[in-house]
């Protein structure tokens, strides 16, 4: 399928696509973090409301006075379908996906634009993700992200990791009408995208100086409940990836190495040992539920009662 080009010579460099489901207050902080002024790279913002309880409030729509902003609303179809809808109405040469609970740090877009300009051989880019260390859940997230990115970074500067809290791809690499994400993947849709990229022989280039902070606006108990809900659907996506013959999951040796690195990193005063135990609990719970659900899916159904001929 032919790739669609921006419809106007004045199309922005970036189309920042944000899928939202009831996350209006975190989204307001995200929009506040976007640069304003003539020195920033040109961008548009596309918000896809995936069937929230209420339409976008006025305090979100007011950002249209600061930069080009489009808000579209659709029935609740999932984050993958919402992002695909954003792709279809985008105009930018580069699509940048962020989550509603993320904040772009100073010069993030400028640094990303420079890297894209200087790396014509690369088509997709993973931004550097950090956690919000103001709370315990955020410190655990910082520990997780820092360790993952360090361990998955390849010698050539690419990374065996993709997280749509901060991911960019050139427009020319996307089939616009079809979209980039598989709507059948309810969770871990970004990991499925990574598997497809790996199968095509490409990994995202890691842009270490383009920083996005991922702030989790949930309590520890809310996070644990979300981990349980997500584990089943993530497991289904990982089963699909395994059937593709692509290795995504870390080996047991890699997991032990990462846990050891996390333990050492938790010595930092900004993190603390308690964050390591919180992270261990979240990862362990998610893994247990995922394995249990996988066994349940593979367990053969019992035969029905025998019928007499």
N, C-alpha and C positions, 0 to 999 in steps of 0.2 A: 504494500500500500504506500502511495506517495506521501511524503511528509508535508505537512502544512507549514507555510511560511507566515511570518507576521504580516498582517494585512496593511500595514502603513509604514511609510519610511520613518515616521516618528515613533515607532514602537519602542517601548522601554527595553533596557538590557535585561532586567529581571522581572519575572512574574512570580510574586511571592504568594503561594497557594496554601491556605490554611483551612482545614476541615474542622468544623465545630459541631459539638453536640452538647448543648446546655452550658458551655464553658465561657460565658460572656465576661465575667469578672477577670479571670486569668487572661482572656483574649485582650481586654483593654490594656493590661500591662504589657502584653506582647506588642500591640500596635504602638504603644508609647515608646517602645525601645527602637522603633524604626527611625532611621536618620531623616532629618529634614534639612533643606538648604540646597544650594547649587553645587556644592562640592561632592555630594553623594552621587553614586551611580544612579541612573534613572531606573525607576521601578514602578510597578503597579502592585496593588494588593487585591487578591481575590479570596473572599471568604465564602465558603460553601457551608450553609447551614443544613446539616443532615437530619432534618426533622426534629429540631429542638422543641421543647414544650411551648416556648414563646419565640416569636420572631426577634431578629436582632434589635436590641434597644437603641434608643437615641444616642446614648453615650458611646456606642460603637459606630453608628453612622456618622457622627460628627467628625470622625477622622478624615472624611472625604474632603474637608476643607484644608487638610495638610498635604495630602498626596492622592493620586488616583486610587479610588477604592470602589470595588464592585462586590455587592452582597447578593448571593443567589440562595434560594431556599428550595429544598427537595424533600420528598418523603424519606423516612429513615431507611437507608439502604446499606449503611456501613461506611467505614472510613475510606475503603478502597474506591468504592463507587463515587464518593464525594470528591476525592482527589482527582479522579478521572474527569469528573464534571468540570473541575477547575482548569484542568489541562485544555479541555475543549473550548473554553472561552478565553484562554490566555492569549496574550500578544507578544510576550517577551521572547528574546533570543535564548534566554536561559530560564528554566523553571526551578524555583527554589521552594522546597517543601519544609515548613516548620509546623510545630504543634502550637495549639492555643496557649499552653502553659510554658512557653519558651520565651526567652528574651535575647535579642541580638546584642552582643557587646560592642563596645566602641570600635568603629572602623571595620566591622565584620564584612559588610557589603563591599567596601573599597578593597579590602584584602582579597576577598573572593574574586572580584572582577579582575584584579591584577593577575591572580593565579590562572584564571581561565584564559586570559589574553596571552599569557606566556606559556601555556600548555596546550597548544592546538592538537596534539596527539591524543589528549584525554577527552572523554565525552561525559564523564560523571565525576562528582566530587563529594566527598564526605567532609562536612564541617566538624570542627573540634567541639565536642560536647562536654559541658561541665555541670556539676550539681550546685544547688543553692545550699550553702553550708550554714544557713541561719537556724536550721532545725535538725533534729536527729535523722528524720527520713531523708532530708536533703543531703546530709553528710554521708549517709549510706549510699545514696545515688551517686555522689561524687566519687566515692571509693570504687563503685562498680564501673562507672564510665571510664575513669582514669586507668584502671587496670585492664579493662577490655581493649581500649584503644592502644595501649602500650603493647599488649601481647599480640594483637591482630595486625599491627603495622608491619609491612613487608620491607625488605631492604631497598626496593626501588621506589619507596615513598607511597605506594598504594596500600590499601587496607582491606583485610578480609572481614569487613564489618560494614553494615549499612543501617542507618537509623534515620528515619524521616523526621526526627526532631530537627535535623539540619542536613539536608541532602539536596544537591543541585545536579541538573542534567541539561545538556544542550538540547534545544528544541529539535534540531535536525536528527537527533537520535530517537525521537519519540513518534510513534504512529498516533497522531492527534485524535482521530475519531475513535480508535480502538482504546486508547488510554495506555497507561503504564502499569497499572496495578490490577491484579486479578480479584474481582469482586467476590469470588468464591472463598477467598482467604479472609475469614472474619478477623483473625488475629495473626500476627507475625507476617503480615503482607509485605513488609519491607524486607524481611529475610527471604521470602520467596522471590522477590525482585533481585536480591543479591545472587541467589542460586541461578536465576536466568542469566544474569550478567556473567557469572563464572562459567556457565556452560558455553557462553559465547566468547570466552577467553578474555574477559575484562574485569578489573576490579576498580572501585572508586579511588581517585587520587585523594589522599588525606591532606586537608588544608589546615595545618596546625594553628595558624594565626587568625583564622576566621572562627571566632568563638561564639557559641550559642549556649546560654545557660538554660538547663531544663529544671524548672521548679515544679515539684510535685505538691499540689494543693490538697493533700490528703493526710489524715492521721495514720499512725502505724497500723491500727486495726482496720481502717478502710483500705490500706494498701494490701494487707493480708487477704482480706475478702476479695479484692480485685484480682490478686494473684490466683486464688482458687478458681474464680470464674473464668479467668483467661487461659488457664493451663490446658483445659480440654481442647479448646479451639486452636491453640498454638500447637498442641500435639498433632492434630489433624494436618496442619500445614507442614509440620516437620516430617510426617509420614509421606506426604506428597513429595517433599524435597528429596527424601531418601529414595523414592521410586524413580527419581530423575537421575540417580547415580552421582549426585553432587554431595560432597561432604561439607556440611555446615557446622554441625555440633562439634564442640571441642572434645578431644579425647579425654579419658580419665587422667592421663598424665598432665595434659594441659590444664584441666580443672584444678588439680592439686597445685600446679605451679601458680595459677592465678590466685588461689586461696592463700597460698604462702605470701605472694606479693601484696595481696590486700592486707594481710596481717601486719606485714612490715610497714605498709603505708599508713595504717591506722595509728601508728605512733605519733603522727603529726598532730600538733595541738588543735589544728583546725578540723581534724577528723575525730580522733578518739577511738578507743577500743570498743566502746559500746556500739558504734556504728558498724564495726565488723560483725558483731553478734547479730545485729538487726539484719544486716545483709545476708548472713549465713542462714538465718531463719527464713527470710523471703525466698532465697534461692532453693533451700532445701524443701520448703513446703511446695513450691512450684514444681520442683522435680518429682517429688513423691506423687503429687496429683497427676502430673503428666504421664508418669510410668503406669500408674493405676488405670488411668483412662485408656492408655494404649493397650494394656492387657485386656481390658474389657472389650475394646473394639476387635481384638484378635481372637477373643474366646469364642469357640464355635458354639452356635446356638444348639440347645438340646433338642433332640428329635421329638416330634409330637408322638402321641400315643399310637401304638400300632393298630392298624385297622384290619379287620377280618375280611378276607376276600369273599 
